[in-house]
Structure formats: structure tokens, C-alpha cells
Amino acid sequence: MLTYLLRLLLIPKLLQIDNEHRSSMISNAEKKEVLKKILGSKTFRNSQTYQNLLKYLVTASINNENLKEYDIAIEIFGKDASFNPAEDPTVRVYISNLRKKLKKYYADEGKHDKIRLAIPSGHYAVTFSHKKSSNSFTSFFTTQNILAGIILLLLIGIGYLLLKPRGNKQQKQHARFLTSAVWSDFTASQNPLLVVLGDDYFFIDTENLQFGIHRYHHINSDSALERLRAQEQSAKNLIQTPYTFTPHLSLLPLNKLLPLFCKKTSVRFENSSKIKTADLLKNDILFLGSFRNLYILREALNNFLYRVTLGAGENRFSLKIADSLHTFTLKGFPEIKHSDYCLVRKIPGPKNNTIILFVSFFESGMSSASNYMTNPRTLQKLEKLFKQKYGTMPRYFDCLFKISGLERTALTIRVEYFTKIEPPELKIW
């Protein structure tokens, strides 16, 4: 049974290798012919910008050039050296639209093309592959729905067999959290629980709507947007969107954390941009979000988080630790190999309530830290670290996790820094 499952799971990888091999057999002349036909199609012939963009990408692929968003912005869209991909989504918007145009082309004029051109999601490198025959054995196994269905049924069966003998394991695990010094304040508290989801501030250029919705890391409020308008002529037409956006980062931990509070009689959700001072007085607070969307809850990191710098490919923040300033720097983009930090801080609220914050830059840090803090085995390791240093697990604490990731997925996690917090030392409220 296990051998059969492994074979099924390996089929997509084997087919991927086969496709890569088939792609490598396509000559540069054939690739140029594919490009020529697409550019002459009714989908592309009247769009000079998308023609230039596709030509540029294909030429780079033929020459084995590793394109970056920055290169495309300079060469195709005439951006200058100050171009910042984190603040200007022009390239990503056009690439997304280019994928849609290619999909439209292959659904109509190019449906019989034997060689297909594609731009895989998350990449700028163009790939070429032979169209698969609908009658082939390979096509059957690459049908995602069939394979996914088979694997799902097998996993359900295996999961049932693995979980059945364990009886009331979930009840025991929940009881473990009820007595944990990390979570007991929340699980035993009679206060309502307010889950605060960090949301991002976006705006629209009313003069150039085709570029869609914009996001600058340093613009997180109406007042910050007004300052930008006053400083830069090009920003005079920017207006806030009528709604904010809750990123994936803020939602990821919910499936791990919410079961801890299954016996709570009152659990409410709110975006961080909507939080008022009154909310901090009458609720236990669980914040899930990034350093950029703390809003009023940034006060909960007062006298500890000194500075945060957000940028493309490099982010950093500084913590005041034992009267010294320590700066932590992150390298890389979340779409590729990168590092991330997640700060977990538990502190007393202003009115006999409790606040705990999970703050990171990317999804990998948030998901990995929430998994760590809800897994009995790793939670026990953390408590052991505190007990070795302080003799007991403190009620309030700071814990900084460092995560190494690949394509927004955490691969490793370690405790970078931890310390006990004494409430009299806090100067927050």
C-alpha cells in the first residue's frame, strides 16, 4: 500500500522531469517561430507593449539569462535606477496580464499549436513544451483532479488508521494547553477574546487606473499618504481604497490557534486598522500580522522595538535588549530562498487582560512560529529553555524565532532570543 502511494506521489515529479527533457529538445529556431506566430495573432497584434515584453522574455530565455523584476522595469517600462519592486507593481501587473493573454491565445487561435509557450507563476523565465496528446498515458496521469482525488482518498484512509488507536488525543492535547503558562491566561480568562488581523493600507492612482491598486510599505495611514502627496508631485492623484486588505500572512495561523479557544464564549475578529483604545481595555488580544500593520498595537512593543526598515530583498528591525540595540537583517525575497523572523510577545494589558502578538515579515515566519507555539513537543522545548534560565516558565515573555524558508515555506526554525518580562518594567499604557 505504501509503495503504491509513493509511486503515485512520484508520478508528477517524473512527468516534470520528462517535460523538462522534452523542452530541452526544442530548438531556438522553433522557439522563435512560436514567438512570431503569437505576436502576429489577433490577441497580440494590436498591443505593442505586450509584444515588446514577450519578445524580451523569450530572447532572455533563449540566451539563458536570469531575469529580475528590476531588469524588466528598466528595459521595457523605462524606469530609472530608483525603481523599487516592493513599491511599484508595474512589472507584476503586466506579467499577470501577459499570462492571461497567453491563456486566451491558446484557448482560441493557438489551441492546435504543437509547441506551447508559458510563464510559470512566480517566475519571469519563459518555458516551452510540447502539447500533450489527450489520448496518451501521460495525459491521464497529469490530470490534476484525478490524481488529487486518488491521493486524497488514500490520505483519508491512512489518517483514519493512524488516528483511530489514539482515542482522546485531541482532548489530552487541549488539556496540555489549558495548563501551559503560555496560553493559560487566555484559555482560563473570562474576558472576551479579540483576534486582531493585521491589514494593509492600499491606494489607487486615479489618473492612471490601468496600473491598479498600489502599496508602499511606508504608507500605512491617511496622514502618511497626505505627507507623500505634499512631498511628491507624482503622488497628487493617489487616494486610499475604500477598504483595506488582510494578507495571507495574518490568516495562516488561525487553523492552529483557534482550536485553543474552543471553549471561549466570546471570540471576535477585527482588522488592526479598525482597533480603538477601548478595545484594549475590555478584551484579551491575540494579534497576527506583520511589522508594517501593527497600527495602534505598535504601542505594545514600546521600549522594545526600536526601528523597522522595509525594502525589496532586505528588511531589518532593531530591538532594545538589555539596554543595547541589536539589529536583525533579513536577506532574500519570499518567492525564493530567504530568512524571516517572528517576534512573539506576551504582556499584560491595561485592565487585567492579556495581550500576545505574533509579528513577522513573511508567511514563513508567521506560520512556522504559530506551529511551534501550538505543538506540545516544541512548546515543551521552549518552556524548558525558560526554566533553565529562570527556574520557571514566566507568565509574560519575549521570544524571537528565526526561520529559513524557500518559496514562502518554512524549512527550519530556531529560538534566536528569549527573555522574561516583569510587568513593572513595562512602560506601555
VEXVO-922644 format. One record per residue (C-alpha): residue number from 1; x, y, z. Coordinates in nm, 4 decimals, padded with zeros to 6 digits. Each point is the difference from the previous one (the first is absolute). Layout:
BEGIN
> seq,x,y,z
> NUM,X,Y,Z .
...
REM end
This chain:
BEGIN
> seq,x,y,z
> 1,00.0000,00.0000,00.0000 .
> 2,00.2724,00.2479,00.0998 .
> 3,00.2057,-00.0907,-00.3059 .
> 4,-00.3008,00.0623,-00.2223 .
> 5,-00.0601,00.3382,00.1627 .
> 6,00.3637,00.1019,-00.0481 .
> 7,-00.0212,-00.0951,-00.3666 .
> 8,-00.3058,00.2205,-00.0434 .
> 9,00.1685,00.2879,00.1770 .
> 10,00.3120,-00.0366,-00.2148 .
> 11,-00.1898,-00.0009,-00.3306 .
> 12,-00.0309,00.3816,-00.0225 .
> 13,00.3734,00.0412,00.0682 .
> 14,00.0910,-00.2564,-00.2619 .
> 15,-00.2286,00.1690,-00.2490 .
> 16,00.1541,00.3368,00.0848 .
> 17,00.3454,-00.1414,-00.0764 .
> 18,-00.1375,-00.1434,-00.3244 .
> 19,-00.1492,00.3368,-00.0953 .
> 20,00.3285,00.1788,00.0750 .
> 21,00.1817,-00.2517,-00.2194 .
> 22,-00.2530,00.0474,-00.2815 .
> 23,00.0308,00.3775,00.0377 .
> 24,00.3788,-00.0159,-00.0308 .
> 25,-00.0478,-00.1729,-00.3396 .
> 26,-00.1806,00.3059,-00.1429 .
> 27,00.2438,00.1979,-00.2153 .
> 28,00.0475,00.3757,00.0178 .
> 29,-00.1323,00.0274,-00.3555 .
> 30,-00.3217,-00.1735,00.1053 .
> 31,-00.0303,00.2324,00.2992 .
> 32,00.0336,00.3040,-00.2265 .
> 33,-00.2694,-00.1376,-00.2296 .
> 34,-00.2325,-00.0460,00.2974 .
> 35,00.0640,00.3610,00.1044 .
> 36,-00.0556,00.1304,-00.3553 .
> 37,-00.3376,-00.1749,-00.0264 .
> 38,-00.1173,00.1293,00.3386 .
> 39,00.1036,00.3592,-00.0747 .
> 40,-00.1918,-00.0127,-00.3292 .
> 41,-00.3196,-00.1272,00.1624 .
> 42,-00.3065,00.2210,00.0492 .
> 43,00.0564,-00.0280,00.3764 .
> 44,00.3379,00.1741,-00.0211 .
> 45,00.0267,00.1863,-00.3312 .
> 46,-00.1557,00.3222,00.1326 .
> 47,00.1888,00.0113,00.3279 .
> 48,00.3532,00.1312,-00.0514 .
> 49,00.0880,-00.0011,00.3723 .
> 50,-00.0882,-00.3669,00.0456 .
> 51,00.1783,-00.0881,-00.3243 .
> 52,00.3171,00.1686,00.1244 .
> 53,-00.0303,-00.1652,00.3412 .
> 54,-00.0488,-00.3495,-00.1420 .
> 55,00.2848,00.0450,-00.2509 .
> 56,00.2298,00.1112,00.2809 .
> 57,-00.0887,-00.3002,00.2185 .
> 58,00.0410,-00.2531,-00.2820 .
> 59,00.3340,00.1476,-00.1089 .
> 60,00.1242,-00.0218,00.3580 .
> 61,-00.1137,-00.3632,00.0166 .
> 62,00.1798,-00.0898,-00.3226 .
> 63,00.3164,00.1695,00.1306 .
> 64,-00.0341,-00.1717,00.3401 .
> 65,-00.0184,00.3340,00.1813 .
> 66,-00.1358,00.0054,00.3551 .
> 67,-00.2426,00.2932,-00.0060 .
> 68,-00.0911,00.2087,00.3034 .
> 69,-00.2981,00.2270,00.0475 .
> 70,00.2410,00.2937,00.0133 .
> 71,00.1438,-00.0848,-00.3450 .
> 72,-00.3438,-00.0140,-00.1616 .
> 73,-00.1032,00.3302,00.1585 .
> 74,00.3090,00.1767,-00.1378 .
> 75,00.0077,-00.1563,-00.3469 .
> 76,-00.3714,-00.0167,-00.0867 .
> 77,-00.1765,00.2606,00.2114 .
> 78,00.2705,00.2667,00.0073 .
> 79,00.0343,00.0127,00.3782 .
> 80,00.3085,00.1632,00.1464 .
> 81,00.2554,-00.1345,00.2488 .
> 82,-00.2222,00.0958,00.2943 .
> 83,-00.2600,-00.2608,-00.0974 .
> 84,-00.1145,-00.2004,00.3056 .
> 85,-00.2000,-00.3185,-00.0758 .
> 86,-00.1485,00.0046,00.3502 .
> 87,-00.1638,00.3359,-00.0681 .
> 88,-00.0688,-00.0091,-00.3733 .
> 89,-00.2017,-00.3019,-00.1268 .
> 90,00.0207,00.0957,-00.3706 .
> 91,00.2007,-00.3064,-00.1084 .
> 92,-00.2102,-00.2469,00.1992 .
> 93,-00.3246,00.1480,-00.1350 .
> 94,00.1169,-00.0233,-00.3614 .
> 95,00.1386,-00.3532,00.0428 .
> 96,-00.3304,-00.1110,00.1517 .
> 97,-00.1902,00.1512,-00.2915 .
> 98,00.2451,-00.1595,-00.2440 .
> 99,-00.0782,-00.3434,00.1461 .
> 100,-00.3708,00.0710,-00.0539 .
> 101,00.0643,00.0986,-00.3619 .
> 102,00.1938,-00.3216,-00.0605 .
> 103,-00.2817,-00.2018,00.1556 .
> 104,-00.2476,00.1752,-00.2300 .
> 105,00.2219,-00.0651,-00.3019 .
> 106,00.0311,-00.3736,00.0716 .
> 107,-00.3730,-00.0277,00.0619 .
> 108,-00.0709,00.1366,-00.3499 .
> 109,00.2538,00.0544,-00.2782 .
> 110,00.2742,-00.2097,00.1536 .
> 111,-00.2037,-00.2971,00.1199 .
> 112,00.1596,-00.2291,-00.2623 .
> 113,00.3595,00.1245,00.0498 .
> 114,00.2337,-00.2928,00.0582 .
> 115,00.2514,00.2058,00.2005 .
> 116,-00.1315,00.2087,00.2889 .
> 117,00.1569,00.3077,00.1612 .
> 118,-00.0664,00.0720,00.3686 .
> 119,00.1124,00.2281,00.2837 .
> 120,-00.0256,-00.2029,00.3238 .
> 121,-00.1561,00.1820,00.2937 .
> 122,00.2561,00.1698,00.2244 .
> 123,00.2655,00.0074,-00.2741 .
> 124,00.0968,00.2125,-00.2995 .
> 125,00.1772,-00.2750,-00.1931 .
> 126,-00.1901,-00.1233,-00.3074 .
> 127,-00.0382,-00.3762,-00.0485 .
> 128,-00.0773,-00.1982,-00.3159 .
> 129,-00.1604,-00.3441,-00.0076 .
> 130,-00.1660,-00.2347,-00.2458 .
> 131,-00.3771,-00.0233,00.0193 .
> 132,-00.0983,-00.3314,00.1552 .
> 133,-00.2281,-00.2351,-00.1858 .
> 134,-00.3385,-00.0362,00.1677 .
> 135,00.0086,-00.3750,-00.0691 .
> 136,00.3403,-00.0643,00.1517 .
> 137,00.0734,-00.1880,00.3197 .
> 138,00.1920,00.3046,00.1242 .
> 139,-00.2994,00.2311,-00.0481 .
> 140,-00.2149,-00.2256,00.2151 .
> 141,00.2344,00.0209,00.2954 .
> 142,00.0592,00.3735,-00.0340 .
> 143,-00.3697,00.0724,00.0382 .
> 144,00.0167,00.1762,00.3345 .
> 145,-00.3490,-00.0795,00.1180 .
> 146,00.0377,-00.3755,-00.0463 .
> 147,00.3379,-00.0158,00.1722 .
> 148,-00.1092,00.2316,00.2797 .
> 149,-00.3104,-00.2110,00.0589 .
> 150,00.1974,-00.3239,00.0234 .
> 151,00.2541,00.1497,00.2398 .
> 152,-00.2724,00.1600,00.2107 .
> 153,-00.1837,-00.3315,00.0438 .
> 154,00.3226,-00.1763,00.0930 .
> 155,00.0984,00.2680,00.2502 .
> 156,-00.3452,-00.0058,00.1592 .
> 157,00.0270,-00.3748,00.0464 .
> 158,00.3523,00.0161,00.1409 .
> 159,-00.0938,00.2900,00.2258 .
> 160,-00.2948,-00.1934,00.1383 .
> 161,00.2174,-00.3030,00.0762 .
> 162,00.2649,00.2148,00.1685 .
> 163,-00.2421,00.2010,00.2101 .
> 164,-00.2434,-00.2731,00.1027 .
> 165,00.2186,-00.1754,00.2633 .
> 166,00.0877,00.3268,00.1710 .
> 167,-00.3455,00.0469,00.1490 .
> 168,-00.0354,00.3340,00.1721 .
> 169,00.3336,00.1446,-00.1093 .
> 170,-00.1580,00.3323,-00.0981 .
> 171,-00.1582,00.0371,00.3438 .
> 172,00.3333,-00.0739,00.1663 .
> 173,00.1779,00.2493,-00.2247 .
> 174,-00.2561,00.2679,00.0836 .
> 175,00.0436,-00.0731,00.3706 .
> 176,00.3750,00.0461,-00.0484 .
> 177,-00.0601,00.3509,-00.1298 .
> 178,-00.2460,00.0815,00.2780 .
> 179,00.2809,-00.0402,00.2541 .
> 180,00.2810,00.1489,-00.2114 .
> 181,00.1315,00.3270,00.1403 .
> 182,00.0061,00.1337,-00.3563 .
> 183,-00.3716,-00.0386,-00.0642 .
> 184,-00.1691,-00.0465,00.3382 .
> 185,-00.0745,00.3734,00.0359 .
> 186,-00.2063,-00.0171,-00.3163 .
> 187,-00.1683,-00.3348,00.0443 .
> 188,-00.0990,00.0653,00.3641 .
> 189,-00.0873,00.3696,-00.0373 .
> 190,-00.3592,00.1202,00.0193 .
> 191,00.0838,00.2932,-00.2276 .
> 192,-00.1241,-00.0039,-00.3589 .
> 193,00.2697,-00.0894,-00.2523 .
> 194,00.0710,00.2473,-00.2799 .
> 195,00.2011,-00.1492,-00.2877 .
> 196,00.1662,00.2899,-00.1809 .
> 197,00.1039,-00.0664,-00.3603 .
> 198,00.2630,00.2348,-00.1403 .
> 199,-00.1303,00.1680,-00.3153 .
> 200,00.1820,00.2041,-00.2637 .
> 201,-00.0710,00.3512,-00.1216 .
> 202,-00.0392,00.0261,-00.3797 .
> 203,-00.0723,00.2862,-00.2360 .
> 204,-00.0914,00.0713,-00.3619 .
> 205,00.1506,00.2358,-00.2561 .
> 206,-00.3134,00.1693,-00.1348 .
> 207,00.1872,00.1335,-00.3027 .
> 208,00.1488,-00.3308,-00.1090 .
> 209,-00.2496,-00.2679,00.0979 .
> 210,00.1380,-00.2696,-00.2292 .
> 211,00.2790,-00.0635,00.2500 .
> 212,-00.2580,-00.0998,00.2591 .
> 213,00.0435,00.0109,00.3748 .
> 214,00.3280,00.1137,00.1556 .
> 215,00.1790,-00.0732,00.3255 .
> 216,00.2962,00.1822,00.1552 .
> 217,00.1414,-00.1539,00.3176 .
> 218,00.0472,00.3393,00.1637 .
> 219,-00.3560,00.1205,-00.0742 .
> 220,-00.2305,-00.1470,00.2641 .
> 221,-00.2414,00.2798,00.0835 .
> 222,-00.1877,00.2964,-00.1459 .
> 223,00.2486,00.2399,00.1585 .
> 224,00.2981,-00.1822,-00.1545 .
> 225,-00.1698,00.0134,-00.3410 .
> 226,-00.0608,00.3738,00.0421 .
> 227,00.3695,00.0536,00.0755 .
> 228,00.0931,-00.1927,-00.3147 .
> 229,-00.2370,00.2148,-00.2072 .
> 230,00.1573,00.3160,00.1386 .
> 231,00.3546,-00.1196,-00.0677 .
> 232,-00.0367,-00.1553,-00.3465 .
> 233,-00.1827,00.1473,-00.2962 .
> 234,-00.0501,-00.3452,-00.1510 .
> 235,-00.2032,-00.1044,00.3055 .
> 236,-00.2620,00.2742,-00.0184 .
> 237,-00.2572,-00.2306,-00.1620 .
> 238,00.0293,-00.2792,00.2577 .
> 239,-00.3065,-00.0779,00.2103 .
> 240,-00.0591,-00.2735,00.2571 .
> 241,-00.2036,-00.3008,-00.1050 .
> 242,-00.3411,-00.0212,00.1727 .
> 243,00.1200,-00.3172,00.1732 .
> 244,00.3210,-00.1457,00.1362 .
> 245,00.1423,-00.3438,-00.0812 .
> 246,00.0653,-00.2813,00.2444 .
> 247,00.3104,-00.1844,-00.1258 .
> 248,00.0457,-00.3748,00.0043 .
> 249,00.2629,00.0451,00.2697 .
> 250,-00.2643,00.1097,00.2542 .
> 251,-00.2386,-00.2859,-00.0787 .
> 252,00.2425,-00.2938,-00.0106 .
> 253,00.0260,-00.0695,00.3765 .
> 254,-00.3756,-00.0103,00.0644 .
> 255,-00.0398,-00.3727,-00.0634 .
> 256,00.2657,-00.0678,00.2660 .
> 257,-00.0937,00.2620,00.2584 .
> 258,-00.3794,00.0095,-00.0017 .
> 259,-00.0471,-00.3570,00.1332 .
> 260,00.1713,00.1169,00.3214 .
> 261,-00.2973,00.2233,00.0687 .
> 262,-00.2805,-00.2410,-00.0846 .
> 263,-00.1529,00.0469,00.3459 .
> 264,00.0001,00.3786,-00.0167 .
> 265,-00.3533,00.1416,00.0112 .
> 266,00.0988,00.3152,-00.1908 .
> 267,00.2514,00.0174,-00.2836 .
> 268,-00.0012,00.2998,-00.2344 .
> 269,00.2118,00.0906,-00.3036 .
> 270,00.1111,00.3463,-00.1058 .
> 271,00.2579,00.1514,-00.2333 .
> 272,00.2834,00.1854,00.1703 .
> 273,-00.0807,00.3243,-00.1831 .
> 274,-00.3418,00.0057,00.1708 .
> 275,00.1199,-00.0560,00.3577 .
> 276,-00.0863,00.2709,00.2525 .
> 277,00.1451,00.0661,00.3440 .
> 278,-00.3196,-00.1319,00.1593 .
> 279,00.0639,-00.3418,-00.1594 .
> 280,00.3248,-00.0276,00.1976 .
> 281,-00.1830,00.0478,00.3294 .
> 282,-00.2657,-00.2684,-00.0088 .
> 283,00.1438,-00.2897,-00.2042 .
> 284,00.2800,-00.2487,00.0025 .
> 285,00.1871,00.0765,-00.3232 .
> 286,00.1611,-00.2426,-00.2467 .
> 287,00.1747,00.1898,-00.2820 .
> 288,00.1108,-00.1733,-00.3200 .
> 289,00.1727,00.2160,-00.2583 .
> 290,00.3133,00.1645,-00.1329 .
> 291,00.2235,00.2732,00.1345 .
> 292,-00.1577,00.2415,-00.2478 .
> 293,-00.3633,-00.0389,00.1107 .
> 294,00.0131,00.0158,00.3798 .
> 295,-00.1744,00.3412,00.0041 .
> 296,-00.1043,00.0821,00.3605 .
> 297,00.1461,-00.3280,00.1265 .
> 298,00.3490,00.1272,-00.0776 .
> 299,-00.0266,00.1539,00.3473 .
> 300,00.0099,-00.3540,00.1365 .
> 301,00.3589,-00.0163,-00.1281 .
> 302,00.0952,00.3357,00.1471 .
> 303,00.3500,00.0148,00.1574 .
> 304,00.0886,-00.3257,-00.1772 .
> 305,-00.0455,00.0317,-00.3764 .
> 306,00.2144,00.2981,-00.0924 .
> 307,-00.0103,00.0159,-00.3789 .
> 308,-00.1319,-00.1949,-00.2993 .
> 309,00.1273,00.0473,-00.3556 .
> 310,-00.1902,-00.1609,-00.2848 .
> 311,00.1403,-00.0410,-00.3501 .
> 312,00.0330,-00.2237,-00.3022 .
> 313,00.2250,-00.2949,00.0748 .
> 314,00.1193,00.1362,00.3351 .
> 315,-00.1980,00.0699,00.3168 .
> 316,00.1321,00.0824,00.3443 .
> 317,-00.1156,00.0870,00.3471 .
> 318,00.1715,00.1065,00.3211 .
> 319,-00.0833,-00.1187,00.3522 .
> 320,00.1088,00.1528,00.3263 .
> 321,00.1394,-00.2951,00.1946 .
> 322,00.1590,00.0556,00.3423 .
> 323,00.0558,00.3712,-00.0701 .
> 324,00.1727,-00.0820,-00.3302 .
> 325,-00.1282,00.0355,-00.3545 .
> 326,00.0062,-00.3206,-00.2057 .
> 327,-00.0780,00.0135,-00.3724 .
> 328,-00.1314,-00.3058,-00.1855 .
> 329,00.0220,-00.0042,-00.3804 .
> 330,-00.1905,-00.2206,-00.2417 .
> 331,00.1292,-00.0794,-00.3458 .
> 332,-00.1805,-00.1326,-00.3044 .
> 333,-00.3486,00.0053,-00.1478 .
> 334,-00.2797,-00.2229,00.1374 .
> 335,-00.0520,-00.1430,-00.3512 .
> 336,00.3462,-00.1605,00.0199 .
> 337,00.2460,-00.0986,00.2733 .
> 338,-00.0248,00.2433,00.2896 .
> 339,00.0044,00.0489,00.3761 .
> 340,-00.2744,00.1329,00.2241 .
> 341,-00.0508,00.0903,00.3646 .
> 342,-00.3114,-00.0305,00.2103 .
> 343,-00.0227,00.1876,00.3282 .
> 344,-00.2381,-00.1456,00.2595 .
> 345,-00.0679,00.2361,00.2905 .
> 346,-00.2380,-00.0685,00.2897 .
> 347,-00.0739,00.2914,00.2320 .
> 348,-00.2669,00.1142,00.2458 .
> 349,-00.2688,00.2322,-00.1351 .
> 350,-00.1071,00.3236,00.1710 .
> 351,-00.3091,-00.1474,00.1716 .
> 352,00.0908,-00.3424,00.1372 .
> 353,-00.0064,-00.1460,-00.3505 .
> 354,00.2710,-00.1715,-00.2050 .
> 355,00.1536,00.0849,-00.3365 .
> 356,00.2071,-00.2321,-00.2170 .
> 357,00.1467,00.1048,-00.3335 .
> 358,00.1323,-00.2084,-00.2890 .
> 359,00.1911,00.2382,-00.2302 .
> 360,00.2053,-00.0978,-00.3074 .
> 361,00.0929,00.1229,-00.3479 .
> 362,-00.1106,-00.2964,-00.2126 .
> 363,-00.2391,-00.2955,00.0109 .
> 364,00.2822,-00.2437,00.0783 .
> 365,00.0810,00.1709,00.3318 .
> 366,-00.3609,00.0305,00.1106 .
> 367,-00.1072,-00.3544,-00.0887 .
> 368,00.3138,-00.1592,00.1435 .
> 369,-00.0168,00.1902,00.3314 .
> 370,-00.3712,-00.0730,00.0466 .
> 371,00.0672,-00.3697,-00.0664 .
> 372,00.2838,00.0084,00.2545 .
> 373,-00.2145,00.1676,00.2660 .
> 374,-00.2881,-00.2468,-00.0386 .
> 375,00.1939,-00.3243,-00.0304 .
> 376,00.0282,-00.1718,00.3424 .
> 377,00.3492,-00.1297,-00.0752 .
> 378,00.1526,00.3328,-00.1101 .
> 379,-00.1956,00.1933,00.2623 .
> 380,00.1548,-00.2248,00.2628 .
> 381,00.3467,00.0746,-00.1452 .
> 382,-00.0667,00.3728,00.0311 .
> 383,-00.1184,-00.0350,00.3591 .
> 384,00.3144,-00.1999,00.0760 .
> 385,00.2186,00.2848,-00.1331 .
> 386,-00.1749,00.2497,00.2265 .
> 387,00.0157,-00.2314,00.3031 .
> 388,00.3734,-00.0565,-00.0490 .
> 389,00.0557,00.3763,-00.0007 .
> 390,-00.2590,00.1202,00.2542 .
> 391,-00.1038,-00.3102,00.1951 .
> 392,-00.3579,00.0205,-00.1263 .
> 393,-00.2012,00.0874,-00.3086 .
> 394,-00.0806,00.3711,00.0378 .
> 395,-00.3510,00.1292,-00.0469 .
> 396,00.1176,00.2781,-00.2353 .
> 397,00.2871,-00.0269,-00.2454 .
> 398,00.1664,00.0928,-00.3290 .
> 399,00.1091,-00.2699,-00.2428 .
> 400,00.1618,00.0604,-00.3379 .
> 401,00.0019,-00.2828,-00.2538 .
> 402,00.2236,-00.0129,-00.3064 .
> 403,-00.1345,-00.1908,-00.2985 .
> 404,00.1716,-00.1117,-00.3189 .
> 405,-00.2383,-00.0437,-00.2899 .
> 406,-00.0436,-00.0769,-00.3649 .
> 407,-00.2874,00.1281,-00.2150 .
> 408,-00.1936,00.1304,00.3044 .
> 409,00.0316,-00.3371,00.1755 .
> 410,00.1912,-00.0386,00.3272 .
> 411,00.2772,-00.2598,-00.0026 .
> 412,00.1696,00.0571,00.3372 .
> 413,-00.0813,00.1948,00.3153 .
> 414,00.2036,00.0791,00.3085 .
> 415,-00.0347,00.2159,00.3095 .
> 416,00.2279,00.2992,-00.0617 .
> 417,-00.0734,00.1900,00.3215 .
> 418,-00.2290,-00.0327,00.3019 .
> 419,-00.0467,00.1850,00.3273 .
> 420,-00.2370,00.0359,00.2921 .
> 421,-00.2087,00.3168,00.0300 .
> 422,-00.0747,00.1479,00.3385 .
> 423,-00.3193,00.2120,-00.0156 .
> 424,00.1474,00.2868,00.2054 .
> 425,00.2694,00.0384,-00.2686 .
> 426,-00.2590,00.0688,-00.2678 .
> 427,-00.0738,00.3586,-00.0934 .
> 428,-00.2719,-00.0460,-00.2586 .
> 429,-00.3394,00.1249,00.1062 .
REM end
